[in-house]
């Protein structure tokens, strides 16, 4: 029987009078890739920020394997096994590529030190297509390579749940196919992933299930085929005049 990794119940985020996330409910089960999709400004990244602890929840509860994490700071949530990438890649420019990934091994869910951390970092750089580039500085990297390094750093801590916030954004067509293949390989390893993405080809090929948001509210949930043919979802993306 597949176990539940993450649960959201009534999760709400208010910024003054603006409700950015409104009573969000969903579960993510082990080895599942869940797509979190919706138009710009629908609350997807805010939801990831709530799960990862970057923002504080205004109401509701988030649980990781049955244990509440709602009130925990981001570093403790990370230590418990939730790791993420960001829309704007966040690397440490004063460190080499290898040192950036080592930092993920040292401070992640499963902590490694010294030779073990470096060995893990080198293995993951090879895993994401960056073999032999550990000595480079962040400023020497192409855009897709910065994304690869960020992904390797996240994986270095052996997270239970991986949050990918528009990881494919900004890639050219050939890079996009490389990126989709890389995420697909993570799925095939059995990793549990929440994927915020606008690239529908990626959603169709990578996701087991999807939650669709509009104006902070969940409007649909199901397989990619089900939600992408839902009239409410089409209306949210295209507007009433185009339905």
N, C-alpha and C positions, 0 to 999 in steps of 0.2 A: 504494500500500500504506500502511495506517495504521500510524504509528509508536507505540511505547510511550513514554509520558511518565513514568510512575511504576511502580516495581516494589518489592514487599515480598517478602522471602524469609526465612522462619523468624523473623520479627520477634516478639520476646518482651519483656514488661515485668514485672518482679517488684518488689513492694513488701514487702521482708522475705520472709515465707513465702507471701504471696499472689501468685499469677500472674494479673495483670490482663489481659494479652494473651499468648496462648499460640501460638507458632510460626505467625504469620499470614503467609499467602502470597496475593498477588493482584497483577494488573497493571491499570493504567489507560491506555487508549490515547487518542491525540489526538482531540479533538472529542467525547469520550464523557462522558456524565453517569452516574456510578456511585453508586448508593445504598448507604450503609452502615447497615444496620438491625439491630434486635434489641431485646429487652426492656431495661428500665432496668438499669444495672449490668453490661451485657454486654461493655463495653470499647470501645465505639464512640468516645467522646470521647477516651479514652486513646490510641487508635490515631491520631486526628488530632493529638493532642499529640506523639506520637512522630514523625509525618511532618513537623510544623512545627518541631520542635526544642524545644518547650516542656518536654518530658520527654526524658531520655536513654534510649536503647535498652539493655536488658539483654543482648540477644542477637539475632543475625540482621543483615540488611542492608537498607537502603533506598537506592534509586538513582533519580536524576532524569535522564532521558534518557541512561541508561547510566553516569552518573557517581555514585559513592557519596556520599551526604550524611549517612550515619549518625552520624558523629562531629562534624558541624558545629554551631556554636551557632545559635540561632534567627535572629539577624539576618543571618547569612550564607546560611541556607536561604531566607530571604525575598528577599535580593538575587539569588539564583539563580532565583527565579521561583515560589515557593510562598507564597501569601497566604491568610489565613483570617479568618473572622468567629468570634465566640464566643457561647456560650449566653447569657451575660450581656453585653450590649452594652458595649464599652469605648471610650468617646469621651473626648476631652480637654476637661473642663468649662471650663477657663480660656480656651479658644479658641472662635472663632465656628465656625459650620457650614462656611463656606468654608475657614477655616484648617485645620480637621480634615482636609478632603479634600486640601488642598495638602500636608499632612504625608505623606499616602500617595504623592503624586507625587514628593516630595523623597527619601523614604527607601525607595521600592519597588524592584522589579526594574529597570524603566526609569526612570532618575532625570531629573527635570525641575526647572528652577529659574525663579524670577522670573515674568515675564509668561507664559511657556509653562506653568508649573505652575498658575498661577491660571486660565488659559484652559482647561486640561485639567480642572481642578476644576469650573469653571462648566458645562462641557459634560456632565460626569458627573452633576452635581446635576440638570440637566435630564433626563438619561437615566433617573434613578431616581425622577422625579416631585417633585423639590424645587426646581424653577426659582423664582428670586426669593427664596429663603429663606437664601441664603448669609450674610446679615448676622445671623441669629438666633443666640442663645446656646443651648448644649446643653440647659439647663434649661427652655427655652421649647418644646421639641419634644414631640410626641406619641410614644407608644411605637413605632408603626410608622415614624415619621419618623427616630427614632434608628437604627433598623435600616437605613433607606435611606441615611443618612449613612455608617454603618459600611461598607455595601456599596460606596458610591461611593469611599470612602477606599481600600478594598482594590483596586478596579478601577483606581484612579489610577496604580498602579505597573505596569500591564500584566502581570499574572502569567501564567505558563505553566499553572499549576494553581491552581484556586480551591477552598478548603475551606470549606464552609458547615455550621456546627455548629448544628443545630436553628434555622435562621434564621427559620422560620415559627412557632416556638413562641410562645404567648401572644397570637396575633392573633385578633381576633374574626372571625366568618364572612365579612364583607365584606372585611376587611383580608386575610384568608387568600387570597381569590381574587385580590386585587391582587398579593400576594406571589408566588403561583404563576405568575401571568402575567409578572411581572418576571423570575423565574428562567427561565421558558420562553423569554423573549426572549434571555437570555444563552446558553441552549442553542442557539437558532436562529442566533446569531452564530458558533457553532462553538467556544465556549469549552469547556475541559476542566474538569470539576467533580466533586468528591466531596461528596455530600450526605448528612449524617447527619440523619435525620428520622423522626418518629413519625407524621406525617400520611400515611396510606396513599394518599389521593387524589393527593397530590403525588408520591409514589413511582411510582404507576402512570402518571401523565401526563408525568413529567419524565425518568425514568431509562431508560437503555438496558440496563443490567445492574445487578444487586444482589449484594452480599455480606452474608450474614446471620451475626451473631455471637450466641453464647450462652455465658455464663460464660467470656468471654475467647477462645473458640475459634470458628473459622469452621465453621458447620454446613451451609451451602448457598451456592451461587453460580449465577446464571443470570439470565434475564429476570425482570422483576417478576411476570409471570404464573406462571412456573415456580416461583419461590421461595415465593410467597404461597400456593401450593397444595401445597407440600411438607409431608408429615406431621410431619417433624422441626421445621420452622419453626412450624407450628401448635401443636405440643406445647410449644415453647419459650415461645410467647406465652401459651398458655391453660392449660398443665399437662396431665398425663396423664388426669385425670378428664374433661376436656372434649374429648378426641380420639376 
